Amino acid sequence: MEQDFRKKTFRGAKIEDIISELEKLSSLCDEKSRNSEELTRQRFYEGMAIAYTTVAVKMKNDFDYIEPKLIDELYNALEKTSMPNSSSDLSHIDNCSFCGRSKQEVGELALGPGVSICKECLEFGSEVINSPSVDG
């Protein structure tokens, strides 16, 4: 019912369209992750699916009550992509977290909290984000 109310307004309709698109992108990334044989691409798509889902949840204003299933999914995705002893592991400073290549091989890395990304993986991510969505 709340969704119908939001959809009745122009702004609400736009927000619902964006939420729907984010959910489609998340599903697409989940599918690509399952179908990829390359571990780095699997991790990339898993991360993107989490990002899309998180933004969609935020847009729905569901942060006041997050279902345990969502927390479980986020934890499972984190567990899949985390390395053992990641709290003390600083390998992300010298290696791309997505492709695993060293800083010497790829050049500068963009650093984030516990992760890094090389230019090639960043460009690949940009291609995925900018690719036309697939209606599912």
VMD Tcl script that draws the C-alpha trace (Angstrom):
set ca {
  {0.00 0.00 0.00}
  {2.81 2.43 0.89}
  {4.47 1.70 -2.47}
  {1.21 2.50 -4.29}
  {0.96 5.79 -2.44}
  {4.52 6.77 -3.39}
  {3.92 5.76 -6.99}
  {0.95 8.15 -7.28}
  {3.20 11.18 -7.13}
  {5.53 12.08 -9.98}
  {8.57 12.06 -7.73}
  {7.43 8.84 -6.12}
  {7.02 7.22 -9.52}
  {10.56 8.21 -10.45}
  {11.89 6.82 -7.17}
  {10.01 3.55 -7.69}
  {11.46 3.31 -11.21}
  {14.97 3.84 -9.85}
  {14.42 1.26 -7.10}
  {13.13 -1.21 -9.68}
  {16.17 -0.59 -11.90}
  {18.55 -1.07 -8.95}
  {16.85 -4.36 -8.08}
  {17.21 -5.53 -11.71}
  {20.88 -4.58 -11.72}
  {21.42 -6.44 -8.45}
  {19.78 -9.57 -9.91}
  {21.85 -9.25 -13.08}
  {25.06 -9.00 -11.04}
  {24.04 -12.04 -8.95}
  {23.46 -14.01 -12.16}
  {26.76 -12.88 -13.70}
  {28.57 -13.81 -10.48}
  {27.09 -17.32 -10.50}
  {27.90 -17.79 -14.20}
  {31.45 -16.45 -14.09}
  {34.29 -18.92 -13.84}
  {36.79 -16.19 -12.97}
  {37.03 -15.54 -9.22}
  {37.87 -11.85 -9.58}
  {34.80 -11.23 -11.73}
  {32.64 -13.21 -9.30}
  {33.83 -11.01 -6.45}
  {33.29 -7.86 -8.48}
  {29.72 -8.81 -9.36}
  {28.98 -9.88 -5.77}
  {30.17 -6.49 -4.55}
  {28.12 -4.65 -7.15}
  {25.01 -6.66 -6.20}
  {25.51 -5.67 -2.56}
  {25.96 -2.02 -3.56}
  {22.80 -1.98 -5.70}
  {20.78 -3.71 -2.97}
  {22.04 -1.31 -0.31}
  {21.10 1.75 -2.37}
  {17.66 0.30 -3.15}
  {17.04 -0.40 0.54}
  {18.13 3.12 1.45}
  {15.80 4.59 -1.16}
  {12.90 2.56 0.25}
  {13.64 4.07 3.66}
  {13.86 0.59 5.10}
  {16.83 1.26 7.36}
  {14.56 1.59 10.40}
  {13.82 -2.11 10.08}
  {16.20 -4.28 8.12}
  {15.05 -7.84 7.64}
  {17.39 -10.51 9.02}
  {17.53 -12.05 5.53}
  {19.22 -8.90 4.18}
  {21.76 -8.90 6.99}
  {22.45 -12.58 6.33}
  {22.93 -11.90 2.61}
  {25.31 -9.02 3.30}
  {27.26 -11.13 5.79}
  {27.47 -14.09 3.38}
  {28.69 -11.83 0.57}
  {31.27 -10.29 2.89}
  {32.39 -13.73 4.01}
  {32.80 -14.87 0.38}
  {34.95 -11.91 -0.56}
  {36.97 -11.55 2.64}
  {40.37 -13.08 3.00}
  {41.28 -14.95 6.21}
  {42.62 -12.63 8.90}
  {41.44 -9.65 6.84}
  {41.46 -7.38 9.90}
  {45.25 -7.55 10.07}
  {45.80 -8.18 6.36}
  {47.15 -5.16 4.51}
  {47.66 -6.90 1.14}
  {45.05 -4.57 -0.38}
  {47.62 -1.78 -0.15}
  {49.89 -3.59 -2.60}
  {47.39 -5.65 -4.63}
  {44.11 -4.99 -6.44}
  {41.30 -6.57 -4.41}
  {39.44 -7.54 -7.60}
  {42.06 -9.03 -9.92}
  {44.79 -9.71 -7.35}
  {47.57 -8.20 -9.44}
  {50.30 -6.28 -7.69}
  {50.76 -2.54 -7.62}
  {53.98 -3.07 -9.61}
  {51.99 -4.76 -12.41}
  {49.07 -2.34 -12.61}
  {50.40 0.98 -11.34}
  {48.56 3.11 -8.78}
  {45.67 1.64 -6.82}
  {42.61 3.48 -5.54}
  {42.39 2.54 -1.86}
  {39.21 2.05 0.11}
  {38.48 0.62 3.57}
  {40.19 -2.77 3.38}
  {40.12 -2.89 -0.42}
  {41.80 -1.40 -3.45}
  {41.11 -1.34 -7.16}
  {43.32 -0.92 -10.22}
  {42.50 1.21 -13.22}
  {41.57 -1.79 -15.41}
  {39.09 -3.19 -12.87}
  {37.69 0.28 -12.26}
  {37.12 0.72 -16.01}
  {35.47 -2.71 -16.15}
  {33.17 -1.69 -13.29}
  {32.33 1.52 -15.10}
  {31.40 -0.47 -18.21}
  {29.09 -2.66 -16.15}
  {27.41 0.35 -14.55}
  {27.02 2.18 -17.87}
  {25.82 -0.86 -19.84}
  {22.16 -0.87 -20.85}
  {20.06 -2.72 -18.33}
  {18.52 -6.04 -19.19}
  {14.79 -6.36 -18.55}
  {14.31 -9.43 -16.47}
}
mol new
graphics top color blue
foreach p $ca { graphics top sphere $p radius 0.5 }
foreach p [lrange $ca 0 end-1] q [lrange $ca 1 end] { graphics top cylinder $p $q radius 0.2 }
display resetview
